[in-house]
Amino acid sequence: MSAFGQDGRCRPTELRVEYERSPANLEPTRPPRFSWRVDTDRRGARQTAYRLVVSRRRDAAANGRGTLWDSGRIESTAATNVEYDGVELNADETYYWSVTIWTDAGESEWAEPSSFSTALEPADWRGEWIAHQPGDGDTNGWRSRWRRPDENAEEWVQLDLGEVRTLSEISLHPTDPISVVRTPDDIPVTMAWERRALDGFGFPNAYRVEIASDPEFEEAVTVADTTLSGADETVTDSIYQDETFSVQTHECPDSSARYIRVTATELHEIVPRNSPSSDEQDADRKTVQTNSWQCFALAALTVTGTDGDDLARGGTVTASSSVESDTWGREQLVNGHTASTMASTAPLLRTEFELEKPVRSARAHVAAVGYGELYVNGERIGDRKLDPAWTDYEKRVLYTTDDVTDRLSEGENALGLWLGRGWFAKGGFHWVGDGSPRARVTLAVEFEDGTTRTLATNGNWRATESPLVENDIYDGEHYDARRERDGWSASGVDDSDWDGATVVDAPGGTLRPERIEPMGVVETFDVEAVHENPNGPILDFGQNFAGWLELEIEDPDRGDEITLSHAETLTDDGDLSTADLRTADATDTYVTRGDDVETYEPRFTYHGFRYAQISGYPGEFDPENVTAKAVTTAMDRRGEFACSSEELNRVQQNAVWGLRSNTHSVPEDCPQRDERFGWTGDAHVSTRSLLFNFDAVRFEEKWTRDHDAAASAMGYVPDVVPNKAFEAPADPTWSITRVMVPWYCYLHDGDERVLEEHYGGMRDYVDYWTGVAEDGIVPDAYGKYGDWLAFENTDGRHGLPYDLFNTAFVYRVTDTFAKIASVLGNEADAETYRDRADCIAAAFDREFFDPETGVYGPGTQSSSAVPLFFGMVPEEHIERVAENLAAKVRADGGTLQSGFLGTRPLIHTLAEHGYDELAYEVVSQPEQPGWVYMARNGATTMWERWDSDESVGSGMNSLNHSPFTHVSEFFYEVLAGVTLEDVPVTEHVTIAPSIVADLEWVSGSIETRAGELAVEWERDGDAYELAVTVPWNGRATIRLPEAADATVTESNTVLVEDPTDGVRSVENEDDDLVVEVGAGDYEFSVR
């Protein structure tokens, strides 16, 4: 669309609401925010006023009539996130808006109108949550009530076989609950690296098994009196290995009895991570107070008769106490399931209905957990993948809204849902599942005559199993095409053999519209090479990424089974290297139905891989029949960087793929092994790179809300978000995401609301950490990881000292929060937290600075780089500390020795303090450790460890990890010189490129909310050319390095003698020439 009207006047374009073109699901309880820009090459173009209108009709908005809101002329330069201030908007309605602006050139034309629609308010939802619960439904087993450890209590459960029977064996089956278990303190029993709390939950440490012919057990025979030495668990380097809690079987040959009683003589104890009896932490740490609890639980109690039958099934159970719920109870102990079992993991749900009149509009609101797909009259709606986004479902459930007007018609219609496990129905380290997949739908229909009708999920829906026999995020899918039901979601289908849907409990969280971009297919790859293997061809796609394969199968027999296995690399023998996937199987299986041509791709799993092996393919395999699909959060790319070094271009590409691969509704650590969590430590290092390269503000807004859901009452958050385990605080050097991510959103996208929304939570967080400090120092006891994966002054993988890094990072968030308070106009808080930050810096300097040597702490690269980067070093010491840091790096051969905490500060602070050539040397280092070394050794993303090529098979080694992608930020900020200070980039930016000797040219660009920001420089000996594009409505400070005494021209005009149009001032500052400019394109020549 042209930015100019018919009369040549400018016209606002790129109209967006909440960062999206024509959004369909805005939160109705929050005023929407509007943004626009003008595409013009006129220098100094700047808005002076605007007028914005909102109407129910497009033509009204087009003509400048605001039937709901007319702002009138507002004298303001604001063109990003202008907040609605009209009458209250209704839920589930569509609105239209337009804007006109004034500049120094006069008034613009009205913008072409754009639309936005609101979603439902929680109270507007209709219908019930439904699921498929065939047979006995979901079952965990039986458990007793909670007991306090000091009670020294026993609990028992007793089985009546109905008559005296001859027994062979009695077996106790441990639980692995499929749903959340909470203690009386409302603390979820969660998993952690050191133990799997739900595997074997409630299994007694000691127990007695007795049999008798009378219910009072007056003449009981003891079959077993057992004390267990512990669960069958193996821990290696704090990583739990894949062992399971064993079934305990006791033989009782030649025994007869009617009653069996199991007494837990020493109950299983749940020890919260911050409990005084926990071995996880120092008892002196200040945390939310919780308690240990005990209980007795079994998934099943089986009694084997002489003929091998289970005599216990359907027996009568009594107990000392019993929790009775949908998934726990006495009947569940003897229902034939010997393990905690989910009844249905990928069901199909459907309903038919008649619409008696022509349809004017219809919108479907769908909440489906873990994953769900909506079908209307036999057609899939939308192309979202792995949807909705992952949240703590007990706190917040995200839902989608789709316009289905064109899919409905007068007469018979049908709705269908296909559900998958996702994270809702899955447990893992740092996460517990909530239960079986379930969904809720509200379909709002308006007819042509103005009447309305609402349809919703209820127990009248039909349900059955899908062809998706198994689905798991880590392990993959098993799809049996023989079980497909053609046209299952269309009307007129015979579903008489389907079950009735079951009304189930809601997940518990508030329903909120999904404002993050959905996941989707963002790129595809063809096979680059085929490696023959006895187990089937191994395909190399040339790129490590996250997603899956689409496979076409030609002329299969019915029942052919094809297996797709995935890995990041190969072993020396040419097989898939899967050891570093740990417990993740990463395997998809497809069973053919026997058609001439069949096509399969997964829907409810994803894998991180470069290589895939095809086993069991019928006939001759053709690589053309395979397409690899990258599936991630579908954010738009907005940043580009390139330079004259092909190796650094490869590093940039690796960073982009490392960032992209690790966005699956949360910023993951890695996409392939049995983690894929929102590790705060990984994300705070890489967030700036993500925001430079991708339009990630909605992604980060969502994750910031996840922090709120995971936060404790004291304000701290856990290491991993989302997370139900809030009782233990994260390492303070990692969880700074609580404050820093909102701040970064403000700088990159002018997102002031994210600061307002989370202000209280951020303040609580800062208060907690400044409150645990002792004389300004945060003690070692609160550190967990230190400078993770550093090379010097380490304890294993932990770079030390903890207290130095703890204190520095608490300073960082305190200082930043003071800035946030100032932005929001809370000057009292700004002063308070500025004073706190100053006190922390003073204490830090007293504790860690050695005035004789001029270094901090142990004198490592990180111990000096971090305080320099954070601005903690007193003015009189800065030059000396920077000199010493540079000397240390040179003494280390120009290589980094830092880890997660120190590397980003190291390269940036060297450049900031005049050592940009040395910083460049570190970044471009071709030997290990370094980014170029990775690229030279086959990396197509970023490794987890600097020595990942030497750590294959170690169990903690990812070849696609997010933290070290932060080098891309260095490319934009240092080499291209795009420096974001303490105001949004749309208002002001500093351009200060480092013209390093090894590069001939650099090009960097970012699509900001106001338009393109671009920098290009090219060196010619000691001279250079610099081209800068400043977005519309913005301003920039351009620092021309080493130009104070040079001849400088702009657009072929000598700058100092005759400032050109758009140039506001020119000043010398040390050896640089500092130029203030407005919007527009500028071309400088320095000679």
Secondary structure, 3 states (H helix, E strand, C coil): CCCECCCCCECCEEEEECCECCCCCECCCCCCEEEEECCCCCCCCCEEEEEEEEECCHHHHHCCCCCCEECCCEECCCCCCEECCCCCCCCCCEEEEEEEEEECCEECCCCCCEEEEECCCHHHCCCCCEECCCCCCCECEEECCCECHHHCCCEEEEEEEEEEEEEEEEEEECECCCCCCECCCCCECCCECCECCCCCECCCCEEEEEEECCCCCCCCEEEEEEECCCCCCCEECCEECCCCCCCEEEEEEEEEEEEEEEEEEECEEECCCCCCCCCCCCCCCCCCCCCCEEECEECEEEEEECCCCECCCCCEEEECCCCCCCCECHHHHCCCCCCCECCCCCEEEEEEEEECCCEEEEEEEEEEECEEEEEECCEECCCCECCCCCCCCCCEEEEEEEECHHHCCCEEEEEEEEEECCCCCCCECCECCCCCCEEEEEEEEEECCCCEEEEECCCCCEEEECCEEEEECCCEEEEEHHHCCCCCCCCCCCCCCCEECEECCCCCCEEEECCCCCEEEEEEECCCEEECCCCCCEEEEEEEEEEEEEEEEECCCCCCEEEEEEECEECCCCCEECHHHCCCCCEEEEECCCCCEEEECCCCCCEEEEEEEEECCCCCCCHHHEEEEEEEECCCECEEEEECCHHHHHHHHHHHHHHHHCECCCECCCCCCCCCCCEHHHHHHHHHHHHHHECCHHHHHHHHHHHHHHCCCCCCCCCECCCCCCCCCCCCCCCCHHHHHHHHHHHHHCCHHHHHHCHHHHHHHHHHHHHHCECCECCHHHCCCECCCCCCCEECCEECCHHHHHHHHHHHHHHHHHHHHHHCCCHHHHHHHHHHHHHHHHHHHHHHEECCCCEECCCCHHHHHHHHHHCCCCHHHHHHHHHHHHHHHHHCCCCCCCCCCCHHHHHHHHHHCCCHHHHHHHHCCCCCCCHHHHHHCCCCCCCCCCCHHHCCCCCCCCCCCCHHHHHHHHHHHHHCCEECCCCCCCCEEEECCCCCCCCCEEEEEEEECCEEEEEEEEEECCEEEEEEEEEEEEEEEEEECCCCCCCEEECCEECCCCCCCCEEEEEEECCEEEEEEEEEEEEEEEC
